[in-house]
Every structure is written in C-alpha cells, then in structure tokens.
Amino acid sequence: MSYSVGQVAGFAGITVRTLHHYDEIGLLVPSERTYAGHRRYNDADLDRLQQILFFRELGFPLDEVAALLDDPDADPRAHLRRRHELLTVRIEKLQKMAAAVEHAMEARTMGINLTPEERFEVFGDFDPDEHAAEAEERWGGTEAYRQSRRRTASYTKEDWKRINEEMGAIHGRMADLLAEGMPAGSAAAMDVAEEHRRFITRAYYDCPHEMHACLGEMYVADERFTATYEAVRSGLAGYLRDAIVANTARHTAS
C-alpha cells in the first residue's frame, strides 16, 4: 500500500511543503511516483519519516538527521539506545520546565511575585499559596478578587513589607484600645476600624462599609483569622469585628 503526499502530511501532522523539501534534499525520497509524477510513500518511507520527525523534535538539524539515518555502519540497537538516552534527557528537561511554570503560576495566584527567600522574609512562616486555591474558590468570581490580583501583581518585596507594617500598626492601635478598656463602639475604636477599611481599599480592593462588615464577621467565624488576631491580643478578633460593625452603622445610617 502506498500513500499520497497529502495523506502522509495528514498522518504526520506536517505540511506538504515540508515533505517536498525533504524530497528535494534527499532526506525522504518517496519510493514511488505515479505516471503523472505524483509522490507515493510506502510503509518503509513512513518509518523513515517517523525517525526524521523524532530527531527533529530533539533539535537535530536536517544534515545531522540524514547522517544518523544513512550511516551504513549504524547499529539499530545503538540507535534505539541513543533514542532512549535523548528521550530521558528531554523528559527531565521538560519536567524541570513544568516545575518552573507551576511555581510561577503559584506565585501569581495571589499576585505575590517574590523569590522563596523574599517571601520568607516578608511573610515568615505564613505561606499565602496555601490559601490561594480557597481564595479563588470563594471569591474568584468577584470584582474584588480580580482587583486585588491586578494591584498586588506588581508589588515588590519592599511594597509587601510596607503593607505588612501598616496593617500591623493598625492592629496594634486597635489592640491598645482594647487594653485600655475603650468600648468597641467608641469614636476612637470606630476611627481605627475606618482606617482598617481604607487600608484594604488602598492596598487590595475597593472595600465599601457593607463589605467591611462581612470581613469583620469572617474574622470571628474563621478560626484561622481569629487565631491571627488573638496572637496580637486576646479578644482582638471580636473587638475588631464589633468596631467594624459600629463604624459601618455610623457611615450607613440614614
């Protein structure tokens, strides 16, 4: 059985022009031609084409491919071993490339484009990537999530340090008010809550008062957030939530 140049091109996923070129340089000369001069390829030709495409995929120039295939002293078993070695090297290279791409994807998920050393320096033991999938699942369809990713994608190590320091200072001021016994509904506590809301709007996404109130509830409903605030001062999660609720009522009252 023989095949036309169009059929072979379809089998191999290459162009007819490529097959014409291989014929012109003597790399793959079809075994048959019709009376009209059309190329016809048999199974042996297809086997040779498969070998050509294999070596091309590995980056061999055409002249080296021809030398590999046309060497009369070539040992088929040696060629097979050579193929295996080349494939092994290629697989290892692709695995490394895949790992690098995966790492870059993870780093971009939360918009944190830092090296591992920089990330540890900024966030310590907290790994933002651990919460990336959950964040995307819970809020990925929201404008706030998209806005946060756009803003944070360009943040540098210095930006993240500044942001963490600002947030830490806000938490510290709220914790001081709690220690002083200042009611969560006091003007002082509500002012710090408003500062907290504006910080989120400035650093991450537009956070209206209603959304801020939802965040406050999450701080006490999600034990991970609660633990973060409790580590600053016992009772801070609930106190911050109450101050946020009071501040929301202050700004949304008709």
GUVO-883738 format. One record per atom (N, C-alpha, C): residue number from 1; residue in three letters; atom name; x, y, z. Coordinates in steps of 0.05 Angstrom, whole numbers, plus 5000, padded with zeros to 4 digits. Layout:
N
k  r  a  c1  c2  c3
NUM  ala  CA  X  Y  Z
...
END
This chain:
254
k  r  a  c1  c2  c3
1  met  N  5017  4976  5000
1  met  CA  5000  5000  5000
1  met  C  5017  5025  5000
2  ser  N  5009  5045  4985
2  ser  CA  5024  5070  4985
2  ser  C  5005  5093  4990
3  tyr  N  5017  5115  4997
3  tyr  CA  5001  5138  5006
3  tyr  C  5010  5163  4991
4  ser  N  4991  5181  4987
4  ser  CA  4997  5206  4973
4  ser  C  5011  5225  4993
5  val  N  5023  5246  4982
5  val  CA  5037  5266  4998
5  val  C  5017  5279  5018
6  gly  N  4993  5284  5008
6  gly  CA  4973  5296  5026
6  gly  C  4965  5278  5049
7  gln  N  4963  5252  5043
7  gln  CA  4956  5233  5065
7  gln  C  4979  5231  5085
8  val  N  5003  5230  5076
8  val  CA  5026  5228  5094
8  val  C  5028  5253  5111
9  ala  N  5024  5276  5099
9  ala  CA  5025  5301  5114
9  ala  C  5004  5301  5136
10  gly  N  4980  5290  5130
10  gly  CA  4959  5288  5150
10  gly  C  4966  5269  5172
11  phe  N  4978  5246  5165
11  phe  CA  4986  5226  5185
11  phe  C  5006  5239  5204
12  ala  N  5026  5252  5193
12  ala  CA  5049  5262  5209
12  ala  C  5044  5289  5222
13  gly  N  5024  5303  5214
13  gly  CA  5019  5329  5225
13  gly  C  5039  5350  5216
14  ile  N  5048  5347  5191
14  ile  CA  5066  5367  5179
14  ile  C  5054  5377  5153
15  thr  N  5067  5395  5140
15  thr  CA  5057  5406  5115
15  thr  C  5067  5391  5091
16  val  N  5052  5393  5069
16  val  CA  5060  5381  5044
16  val  C  5086  5394  5035
17  arg  N  5089  5420  5040
17  arg  CA  5113  5434  5032
17  arg  C  5138  5422  5046
18  thr  N  5134  5414  5072
18  thr  CA  5157  5401  5086
18  thr  C  5165  5375  5073
19  leu  N  5146  5359  5065
19  leu  CA  5152  5334  5051
19  leu  C  5166  5339  5025
20  his  N  5157  5359  5011
20  his  CA  5170  5366  4985
20  his  C  5199  5374  4990
21  his  N  5204  5389  5012
21  his  CA  5231  5397  5019
21  his  C  5249  5373  5026
22  tyr  N  5238  5355  5042
22  tyr  CA  5253  5331  5049
22  tyr  C  5260  5315  5024
23  asp  N  5243  5315  5005
23  asp  CA  5248  5301  4979
23  asp  C  5270  5315  4964
24  glu  N  5268  5341  4963
24  glu  CA  5288  5357  4947
24  glu  C  5316  5354  4958
25  ile  N  5319  5352  4984
25  ile  CA  5346  5350  4996
25  ile  C  5355  5321  5000
26  gly  N  5338  5302  4991
26  gly  CA  5345  5274  4993
26  gly  C  5342  5261  5020
27  leu  N  5329  5275  5038
27  leu  CA  5325  5264  5065
27  leu  C  5303  5243  5066
28  leu  N  5282  5248  5051
28  leu  CA  5260  5229  5049
28  leu  C  5249  5229  5020
29  val  N  5260  5211  5004
29  val  CA  5252  5209  4976
29  val  C  5231  5187  4974
30  pro  N  5207  5194  4965
30  pro  CA  5186  5173  4963
30  pro  C  5194  5150  4945
31  ser  N  5186  5126  4954
31  ser  CA  5194  5102  4939
31  ser  C  5181  5100  4912
32  glu  N  5158  5113  4909
32  glu  CA  5144  5110  4883
32  glu  C  5134  5137  4873
33  arg  N  5129  5138  4847
33  arg  CA  5116  5161  4835
33  arg  C  5096  5151  4815
34  thr  N  5075  5165  4812
34  thr  CA  5055  5158  4792
34  thr  C  5065  5166  4765
35  tyr  N  5050  5157  4744
35  tyr  CA  5057  5165  4717
35  tyr  C  5056  5195  4714
36  ala  N  5040  5208  4730
36  ala  CA  5038  5237  4728
36  ala  C  5059  5251  4745
37  gly  N  5076  5235  4758
37  gly  CA  5098  5246  4774
37  gly  C  5091  5252  4803
38  his  N  5068  5244  4812
38  his  CA  5060  5249  4839
38  his  C  5074  5230  4859
39  arg  N  5082  5240  4882
39  arg  CA  5096  5225  4902
39  arg  C  5077  5204  4915
40  arg  N  5088  5180  4919
40  arg  CA  5074  5159  4934
40  arg  C  5093  5147  4955
41  tyr  N  5084  5145  4979
41  tyr  CA  5101  5136  5001
41  tyr  C  5091  5109  5011
42  asn  N  5110  5090  5016
42  asn  CA  5103  5064  5027
42  asn  C  5108  5063  5057
43  asp  N  5104  5040  5069
43  asp  CA  5108  5037  5098
43  asp  C  5137  5043  5107
44  ala  N  5156  5035  5090
44  ala  CA  5184  5040  5097
44  ala  C  5189  5070  5097
45  asp  N  5177  5084  5079
45  asp  CA  5180  5113  5078
45  asp  C  5168  5126  5104
46  leu  N  5145  5115  5112
46  leu  CA  5133  5126  5136
46  leu  C  5150  5120  5161
47  asp  N  5163  5097  5161
47  asp  CA  5181  5091  5184
47  asp  C  5204  5111  5184
48  arg  N  5215  5117  5161
48  arg  CA  5237  5136  5159
48  arg  C  5228  5164  5168
49  leu  N  5204  5171  5159
49  leu  CA  5193  5197  5166
49  leu  C  5190  5199  5197
50  gln  N  5181  5178  5209
50  gln  CA  5177  5178  5238
50  gln  C  5204  5183  5252
51  gln  N  5225  5170  5242
51  gln  CA  5252  5174  5253
51  gln  C  5261  5203  5249
52  ile  N  5256  5214  5225
52  ile  CA  5264  5241  5219
52  ile  C  5250  5261  5239
53  leu  N  5224  5257  5242
53  leu  CA  5210  5275  5260
53  leu  C  5218  5272  5289
54  phe  N  5226  5248  5297
54  phe  CA  5236  5244  5324
54  phe  C  5261  5260  5329
55  phe  N  5280  5258  5310
55  phe  CA  5305  5273  5314
55  phe  C  5301  5303  5311
56  arg  N  5283  5311  5294
56  arg  CA  5277  5339  5291
56  arg  C  5265  5351  5317
57  glu  N  5248  5335  5329
57  glu  CA  5236  5343  5355
57  glu  C  5257  5347  5376
58  leu  N  5278  5331  5374
58  leu  CA  5300  5334  5393
58  leu  C  5319  5356  5386
59  gly  N  5314  5370  5364
59  gly  CA  5331  5393  5358
59  gly  C  5353  5388  5338
60  phe  N  5354  5364  5327
60  phe  CA  5376  5358  5308
60  phe  C  5372  5373  5282
61  pro  N  5392  5385  5270
61  pro  CA  5390  5397  5244
61  pro  C  5387  5375  5223
62  leu  N  5376  5383  5200
62  leu  CA  5370  5363  5179
62  leu  C  5394  5348  5170
63  asp  N  5417  5361  5168
63  asp  CA  5441  5347  5158
63  asp  C  5450  5325  5177
64  glu  N  5447  5330  5204
64  glu  CA  5454  5310  5223
64  glu  C  5434  5287  5224
65  val  N  5409  5294  5219
65  val  CA  5389  5273  5217
65  val  C  5395  5254  5194
66  ala  N  5403  5266  5171
66  ala  CA  5410  5249  5148
66  ala  C  5433  5231  5154
67  ala  N  5453  5242  5168
67  ala  CA  5477  5226  5175
67  ala  C  5470  5203  5194
68  leu  N  5452  5208  5213
68  leu  CA  5444  5187  5231
68  leu  C  5429  5165  5217
69  leu  N  5412  5172  5198
69  leu  CA  5396  5152  5185
69  leu  C  5410  5137  5162
70  asp  N  5429  5150  5150
70  asp  CA  5442  5139  5126
70  asp  C  5469  5126  5130
71  asp  N  5478  5126  5155
71  asp  CA  5504  5114  5161
71  asp  C  5502  5084  5157
72  pro  N  5517  5072  5138
72  pro  CA  5514  5043  5133
72  pro  C  5525  5026  5156
73  asp  N  5541  5038  5173
73  asp  CA  5552  5023  5196
73  asp  C  5536  5026  5221
74  ala  N  5513  5040  5219
74  ala  CA  5497  5045  5242
74  ala  C  5485  5019  5253
75  asp  N  5485  5016  5279
75  asp  CA  5474  4993  5292
75  asp  C  5445  5001  5301
76  pro  N  5425  4987  5292
76  pro  CA  5397  4994  5300
76  pro  C  5394  4994  5330
77  arg  N  5407  4975  5344
77  arg  CA  5404  4975  5373
77  arg  C  5418  4999  5386
78  ala  N  5439  5008  5374
78  ala  CA  5453  5032  5384
78  ala  C  5435  5057  5379
79  his  N  5421  5057  5357
79  his  CA  5402  5079  5352
79  his  C  5380  5080  5373
80  leu  N  5370  5056  5379
80  leu  CA  5349  5054  5399
80  leu  C  5359  5064  5426
81  arg  N  5383  5056  5433
81  arg  CA  5394  5065  5459
81  arg  C  5398  5095  5458
82  arg  N  5407  5105  5435
82  arg  CA  5410  5134  5432
82  arg  C  5384  5149  5435
83  arg  N  5363  5137  5423
83  arg  CA  5336  5149  5426
83  arg  C  5328  5150  5455
84  his  N  5332  5128  5468
84  his  CA  5324  5126  5497
84  his  C  5339  5147  5513
85  glu  N  5365  5150  5509
85  glu  CA  5380  5170  5523
85  glu  C  5370  5198  5518
86  leu  N  5365  5204  5493
86  leu  CA  5356  5230  5485
86  leu  C  5328  5236  5497
87  leu  N  5311  5216  5496
87  leu  CA  5284  5219  5508
87  leu  C  5286  5224  5538
88  thr  N  5304  5209  5551
88  thr  CA  5307  5212  5580
88  thr  C  5315  5241  5587
89  val  N  5335  5251  5572
89  val  CA  5345  5278  5576
89  val  C  5322  5298  5571
90  arg  N  5307  5293  5549
90  arg  CA  5286  5312  5542
90  arg  C  5264  5312  5564
91  ile  N  5257  5288  5574
91  ile  CA  5237  5286  5595
91  ile  C  5245  5301  5620
92  glu  N  5270  5297  5628
92  glu  CA  5280  5311  5651
92  glu  C  5279  5341  5648
93  lys  N  5286  5350  5624
93  lys  CA  5285  5379  5618
93  lys  C  5257  5390  5619
94  leu  N  5238  5374  5607
94  leu  CA  5210  5383  5607
94  leu  C  5198  5383  5635
95  gln  N  5207  5363  5652
95  gln  CA  5197  5362  5679
95  gln  C  5206  5387  5695
96  lys  N  5231  5395  5690
96  lys  CA  5242  5419  5703
96  lys  C  5227  5444  5693
97  met  N  5221  5445  5667
97  met  CA  5207  5467  5656
97  met  C  5179  5468  5668
98  ala  N  5166  5445  5670
98  ala  CA  5139  5444  5681
98  ala  C  5138  5453  5710
99  ala  N  5159  5444  5725
99  ala  CA  5160  5453  5753
99  ala  C  5164  5483  5756
100  ala  N  5181  5494  5738
100  ala  CA  5185  5523  5739
100  ala  C  5160  5538  5732
101  val  N  5145  5528  5712
101  val  CA  5120  5541  5704
101  val  C  5100  5539  5727
102  glu  N  5098  5515  5739
102  glu  CA  5080  5512  5761
102  glu  C  5086  5530  5784
103  his  N  5112  5534  5790
103  his  CA  5120  5552  5811
103  his  C  5112  5580  5805
104  ala  N  5116  5588  5780
104  ala  CA  5108  5615  5772
104  ala  C  5078  5619  5774
105  met  N  5062  5598  5766
105  met  CA  5033  5600  5768
105  met  C  5025  5604  5797
106  glu  N  5037  5588  5815
106  glu  CA  5030  5590  5843
106  glu  C  5036  5618  5854
107  ala  N  5060  5628  5846
107  ala  CA  5068  5654  5856
107  ala  C  5049  5676  5847
108  arg  N  5038  5672  5823
108  arg  CA  5020  5692  5812
108  arg  C  4991  5690  5822
109  thr  N  4985  5666  5833
109  thr  CA  4957  5662  5842
109  thr  C  4947  5683  5860
110  met  N  4964  5690  5880
110  met  CA  4956  5712  5898
110  met  C  4971  5738  5891
111  gly  N  4983  5738  5868
111  gly  CA  4996  5763  5859
111  gly  C  5022  5768  5874
112  ile  N  5034  5747  5886
112  ile  CA  5058  5751  5902
112  ile  C  5082  5742  5885
113  asn  N  5095  5760  5872
113  asn  CA  5116  5753  5854
113  asn  C  5143  5757  5868
114  leu  N  5149  5739  5887
114  leu  CA  5173  5741  5903
114  leu  C  5188  5715  5902
115  thr  N  5214  5716  5906
115  thr  CA  5230  5692  5908
115  thr  C  5224  5678  5935
116  pro  N  5230  5653  5938
116  pro  CA  5225  5640  5964
116  pro  C  5238  5654  5987
117  glu  N  5262  5664  5983
117  glu  CA  5276  5678  6005
117  glu  C  5261  5704  6012
118  glu  N  5253  5719  5991
118  glu  CA  5239  5744  5996
118  glu  C  5212  5739  6010
119  arg  N  5199  5717  6001
119  arg  CA  5173  5711  6013
119  arg  C  5175  5704  6043
120  phe  N  5196  5689  6050
120  phe  CA  5200  5682  6078
120  phe  C  5207  5707  6093
121  glu  N  5222  5725  6081
121  glu  CA  5230  5750  6095
121  glu  C  5205  5767  6100
122  val  N  5186  5767  6082
122  val  CA  5163  5784  6085
122  val  C  5141  5771  6102
123  phe  N  5135  5745  6096
123  phe  CA  5113  5732  6109
123  phe  C  5120  5713  6132
124  gly  N  5146  5707  6135
124  gly  CA  5153  5689  6156
124  gly  C  5143  5661  6150
125  asp  N  5131  5648  6171
125  asp  CA  5121  5621  6167
125  asp  C  5094  5620  6152
126  phe  N  5081  5642  6148
126  phe  CA  5056  5642  6134
126  phe  C  5061  5640  6104
127  asp  N  5047  5620  6091
127  asp  CA  5051  5616  6063
127  asp  C  5025  5623  6048
128  pro  N  5024  5646  6034
128  pro  CA  4999  5654  6021
128  pro  C  4989  5634  6001
129  asp  N  5007  5619  5989
129  asp  CA  4999  5599  5969
129  asp  C  4981  5578  5980
130  glu  N  4984  5572  6006
130  glu  CA  4967  5551  6019
130  glu  C  4938  5559  6018
131  his  N  4932  5585  6017
131  his  CA  4904  5594  6017
131  his  C  4895  5604  5990
132  ala  N  4913  5601  5970
132  ala  CA  4907  5612  5943
132  ala  C  4883  5599  5931
133  ala  N  4882  5572  5931
133  ala  CA  4861  5557  5918
133  ala  C  4834  5563  5932
134  glu  N  4834  5564  5958
134  glu  CA  4810  5570  5973
134  glu  C  4800  5598  5967
135  ala  N  4818  5617  5966
135  ala  CA  4811  5645  5960
135  ala  C  4798  5647  5932
136  glu  N  4810  5633  5913
136  glu  CA  4799  5634  5886
136  glu  C  4771  5621  5885
137  glu  N  4768  5598  5900
137  glu  CA  4743  5584  5900
137  glu  C  4721  5601  5913
138  arg  N  4728  5615  5935
138  arg  CA  4708  5631  5949
138  arg  C  4701  5658  5936
139  trp  N  4722  5670  5925
139  trp  CA  4718  5698  5915
139  trp  C  4727  5702  5887
140  gly  N  4736  5680  5873
140  gly  CA  4747  5684  5846
140  gly  C  4729  5698  5827
141  gly  N  4703  5695  5830
141  gly  CA  4685  5708  5811
141  gly  C  4678  5736  5818
142  thr  N  4689  5747  5839
142  thr  CA  4682  5774  5847
142  thr  C  4701  5795  5835
143  glu  N  4692  5819  5833
143  glu  CA  4708  5841  5823
143  glu  C  4730  5847  5843
144  ala  N  4724  5844  5869
144  ala  CA  4744  5850  5890
144  ala  C  4768  5832  5887
145  tyr  N  4763  5806  5881
145  tyr  CA  4785  5787  5878
145  tyr  C  4802  5794  5853
146  arg  N  4789  5801  5831
146  arg  CA  4803  5808  5807
146  arg  C  4819  5834  5812
147  gln  N  4807  5852  5825
147  gln  CA  4820  5878  5831
147  gln  C  4845  5874  5848
148  ser  N  4842  5857  5868
148  ser  CA  4864  5851  5886
148  ser  C  4888  5839  5871
149  arg  N  4882  5820  5853
149  arg  CA  4903  5807  5838
149  arg  C  4917  5827  5820
150  arg  N  4901  5845  5808
150  arg  CA  4914  5865  5790
150  arg  C  4932  5883  5805
151  arg  N  4924  5892  5829
151  arg  CA  4940  5910  5844
151  arg  C  4965  5897  5855
152  thr  N  4962  5873  5867
152  thr  CA  4984  5861  5881
152  thr  C  5004  5848  5862
153  ala  N  4997  5844  5837
153  ala  CA  5015  5831  5818
153  ala  C  5041  5846  5814
154  ser  N  5040  5872  5818
154  ser  CA  5064  5888  5814
154  ser  C  5079  5895  5840
155  tyr  N  5069  5885  5862
155  tyr  CA  5082  5891  5888
155  tyr  C  5110  5879  5890
156  thr  N  5128  5894  5900
156  thr  CA  5155  5884  5905
156  thr  C  5158  5876  5934
157  lys  N  5181  5865  5941
157  lys  CA  5186  5858  5969
157  lys  C  5183  5882  5987
158  glu  N  5192  5905  5979
158  glu  CA  5190  5929  5995
158  glu  C  5161  5937  5998
159  asp  N  5145  5934  5977
159  asp  CA  5116  5940  5979
159  asp  C  5103  5923  6000
160  trp  N  5109  5897  5999
160  trp  CA  5096  5878  6018
160  trp  C  5105  5884  6046
161  lys  N  5130  5891  6050
161  lys  CA  5139  5898  6076
161  lys  C  5124  5922  6087
162  arg  N  5121  5943  6070
162  arg  CA  5107  5967  6078
162  arg  C  5078  5961  6085
163  ile  N  5065  5944  6069
163  ile  CA  5037  5937  6073
163  ile  C  5034  5922  6099
164  asn  N  5052  5903  6104
164  asn  CA  5051  5888  6129
164  asn  C  5055  5906  6153
165  glu  N  5073  5925  6151
165  glu  CA  5079  5943  6173
165  glu  C  5054  5961  6178
166  glu  N  5042  5970  6157
166  glu  CA  5018  5987  6160
166  glu  C  4995  5972  6174
167  met  N  4991  5947  6164
167  met  CA  4970  5931  6177
167  met  C  4976  5925  6206
168  gly  N  5002  5919  6211
168  gly  CA  5010  5913  6238
168  gly  C  5005  5937  6257
169  ala  N  5010  5961  6246
169  ala  CA  5007  5985  6262
169  ala  C  4977  5989  6269
170  ile  N  4960  5984  6249
170  ile  CA  4931  5986  6254
170  ile  C  4922  5966  6275
171  his  N  4931  5942  6272
171  his  CA  4924  5922  6292
171  his  C  4934  5930  6320
172  gly  N  4958  5941  6320
172  gly  CA  4969  5950  6346
172  gly  C  4953  5972  6359
173  arg  N  4944  5991  6343
173  arg  CA  4927  6012  6354
173  arg  C  4900  6002  6365
174  met  N  4888  5983  6350
174  met  CA  4863  5971  6359
174  met  C  4868  5955  6384
175  ala  N  4890  5940  6386
175  ala  CA  4896  5925  6410
175  ala  C  4901  5943  6434
176  asp  N  4913  5966  6430
176  asp  CA  4917  5985  6452
176  asp  C  4891  5995  6463
177  leu  N  4872  6001  6445
177  leu  CA  4846  6010  6454
177  leu  C  4832  5988  6470
178  leu  N  4834  5963  6461
178  leu  CA  4823  5941  6476
178  leu  C  4835  5939  6503
179  ala  N  4861  5942  6505
179  ala  CA  4875  5940  6531
179  ala  C  4867  5963  6549
180  glu  N  4861  5986  6538
180  glu  CA  4853  6009  6554
180  glu  C  4824  6007  6564
181  gly  N  4809  5987  6553
181  gly  CA  4781  5984  6561
181  gly  C  4763  6003  6545
182  met  N  4772  6013  6523
182  met  CA  4755  6031  6507
182  met  C  4734  6014  6493
183  pro  N  4709  6021  6495
183  pro  CA  4687  6006  6482
183  pro  C  4691  6004  6451
184  ala  N  4683  5981  6440
184  ala  CA  4687  5978  6411
184  ala  C  4670  5998  6395
185  gly  N  4648  6008  6408
185  gly  CA  4632  6027  6394
185  gly  C  4640  6056  6399
186  ser  N  4663  6060  6412
186  ser  CA  4672  6087  6417
186  ser  C  4682  6100  6391
187  ala  N  4684  6126  6391
187  ala  CA  4693  6141  6367
187  ala  C  4722  6132  6360
188  ala  N  4738  6129  6381
188  ala  CA  4766  6121  6376
188  ala  C  4769  6094  6362
189  ala  N  4753  6074  6372
189  ala  CA  4754  6048  6360
189  ala  C  4743  6048  6332
190  met  N  4721  6063  6328
190  met  CA  4709  6064  6301
190  met  C  4728  6078  6282
191  asp  N  4743  6098  6291
191  asp  CA  4762  6111  6274
191  asp  C  4784  6092  6265
192  val  N  4793  6075  6283
192  val  CA  4814  6056  6275
192  val  C  4801  6035  6255
193  ala  N  4776  6028  6260
193  ala  CA  4763  6009  6242
193  ala  C  4761  6022  6214
194  glu  N  4754  6048  6213
194  glu  CA  4753  6061  6187
194  glu  C  4780  6062  6174
195  glu  N  4801  6066  6190
195  glu  CA  4828  6066  6179
195  glu  C  4834  6038  6167
196  his  N  4825  6017  6181
196  his  CA  4829  5990  6171
196  his  C  4815  5986  6144
197  arg  N  4791  5996  6141
197  arg  CA  4776  5994  6116
197  arg  C  4790  6009  6094
198  arg  N  4799  6033  6099
198  arg  CA  4813  6049  6079
198  arg  C  4839  6036  6071
199  phe  N  4852  6023  6090
199  phe  CA  4877  6009  6083
199  phe  C  4871  5987  6063
200  ile  N  4851  5971  6068
200  ile  CA  4843  5949  6049
200  ile  C  4837  5961  6022
201  thr  N  4823  5982  6021
201  thr  CA  4816  5995  5995
201  thr  C  4841  6005  5981
202  arg  N  4859  6016  5996
202  arg  CA  4883  6026  5983
202  arg  C  4902  6004  5974
203  ala  N  4904  5983  5990
203  ala  CA  4925  5962  5984
203  ala  C  4914  5939  5967
204  tyr  N  4889  5933  5969
204  tyr  CA  4879  5909  5956
204  tyr  C  4855  5914  5937
205  tyr  N  4833  5922  5948
205  tyr  CA  4809  5925  5931
205  tyr  C  4790  5945  5944
206  asp  N  4772  5956  5928
206  asp  CA  4752  5974  5939
206  asp  C  4735  5960  5959
207  cys  N  4734  5970  5984
207  cys  CA  4720  5957  6005
207  cys  C  4700  5976  6018
208  pro  N  4675  5975  6008
208  pro  CA  4654  5992  6020
208  pro  C  4647  5982  6048
209  his  N  4633  5998  6063
209  his  CA  4628  5992  6091
209  his  C  4613  5965  6094
210  glu  N  4594  5959  6076
210  glu  CA  4579  5934  6078
210  glu  C  4598  5910  6075
211  met  N  4616  5912  6056
211  met  CA  4636  5890  6052
211  met  C  4654  5888  6076
212  his  N  4661  5911  6087
212  his  CA  4679  5911  6111
212  his  C  4666  5897  6134
213  ala  N  4639  5901  6137
213  ala  CA  4625  5888  6159
213  ala  C  4625  5858  6155
214  cys  N  4623  5848  6130
214  cys  CA  4625  5820  6124
214  cys  C  4652  5809  6132
215  leu  N  4673  5824  6126
215  leu  CA  4700  5816  6133
215  leu  C  4702  5813  6163
216  gly  N  4691  5833  6178
216  gly  CA  4692  5832  6207
216  gly  C  4679  5806  6218
217  glu  N  4657  5798  6206
217  glu  CA  4644  5773  6215
217  glu  C  4662  5749  6209
218  met  N  4676  5750  6186
218  met  CA  4694  5728  6179
218  met  C  4717  5726  6199
219  tyr  N  4725  5748  6210
219  tyr  CA  4748  5748  6229
219  tyr  C  4742  5731  6253
220  val  N  4716  5729  6261
220  val  CA  4709  5713  6284
220  val  C  4698  5686  6277
221  ala  N  4688  5683  6252
221  ala  CA  4676  5658  6243
221  ala  C  4698  5638  6233
222  asp  N  4719  5649  6222
222  asp  CA  4741  5632  6212
222  asp  C  4763  5631  6232
223  glu  N  4768  5607  6243
223  glu  CA  4787  5604  6265
223  glu  C  4815  5613  6257
224  arg  N  4821  5611  6231
224  arg  CA  4848  5619  6223
224  arg  C  4852  5649  6225
225  phe  N  4831  5665  6217
225  phe  CA  4832  5694  6221
225  phe  C  4832  5700  6251
226  thr  N  4815  5686  6266
226  thr  CA  4813  5691  6294
226  thr  C  4840  5687  6308
227  ala  N  4854  5665  6301
227  ala  CA  4880  5659  6312
227  ala  C  4900  5681  6306
228  thr  N  4899  5692  6282
228  thr  CA  4917  5714  6275
228  thr  C  4914  5738  6293
229  tyr  N  4889  5746  6298
229  tyr  CA  4884  5769  6315
229  tyr  C  4888  5763  6344
230  glu  N  4881  5739  6352
230  glu  CA  4885  5731  6380
230  glu  C  4915  5731  6387
231  ala  N  4932  5726  6367
231  ala  CA  4961  5725  6372
231  ala  C  4971  5753  6378
232  val  N  4956  5774  6368
232  val  CA  4964  5801  6375
232  val  C  4955  5808  6403
233  arg  N  4930  5802  6409
233  arg  CA  4920  5806  6436
233  arg  C  4894  5790  6439
234  ser  N  4892  5778  6462
234  ser  CA  4868  5761  6467
234  ser  C  4843  5778  6466
235  gly  N  4823  5769  6450
235  gly  CA  4798  5783  6447
235  gly  C  4798  5803  6424
236  leu  N  4820  5805  6410
236  leu  CA  4822  5826  6389
236  leu  C  4803  5820  6365
237  ala  N  4800  5794  6358
237  ala  CA  4783  5788  6335
237  ala  C  4755  5798  6339
238  gly  N  4743  5792  6362
238  gly  CA  4716  5801  6367
238  gly  C  4714  5831  6371
239  tyr  N  4734  5843  6383
239  tyr  CA  4735  5872  6387
239  tyr  C  4736  5886  6361
240  leu  N  4753  5877  6343
240  leu  CA  4756  5889  6316
240  leu  C  4730  5886  6301
241  arg  N  4718  5862  6302
241  arg  CA  4692  5858  6289
241  arg  C  4671  5878  6299
242  asp  N  4669  5881  6325
242  asp  CA  4649  5899  6337
242  asp  C  4654  5928  6329
243  ala  N  4680  5936  6328
243  ala  CA  4686  5963  6320
243  ala  C  4679  5968  6291
244  ile  N  4684  5947  6274
244  ile  CA  4677  5949  6246
244  ile  C  4646  5952  6242
245  val  N  4632  5936  6257
245  val  CA  4602  5937  6255
245  val  C  4592  5964  6264
246  ala  N  4604  5975  6285
246  ala  CA  4595  6001  6295
246  ala  C  4602  6023  6275
247  asn  N  4626  6020  6263
247  asn  CA  4634  6040  6243
247  asn  C  4617  6039  6218
248  thr  N  4609  6014  6210
248  thr  CA  4592  6011  6187
248  thr  C  4565  6025  6192
249  ala  N  4554  6020  6216
249  ala  CA  4528  6033  6223
249  ala  C  4531  6063  6224
250  arg  N  4553  6073  6233
250  arg  CA  4558  6102  6234
250  arg  C  4557  6115  6206
251  his  N  4569  6100  6187
251  his  CA  4572  6112  6160
251  his  C  4548  6105  6142
252  thr  N  4532  6086  6149
252  thr  CA  4509  6078  6131
252  thr  C  4483  6087  6142
253  ala  N  4483  6099  6167
253  ala  CA  4457  6107  6179
253  ala  C  4444  6129  6161
254  ser  N  4419  6125  6157
254  ser  CA  4404  6145  6140
254  ser  C  4397  6169  6156
END
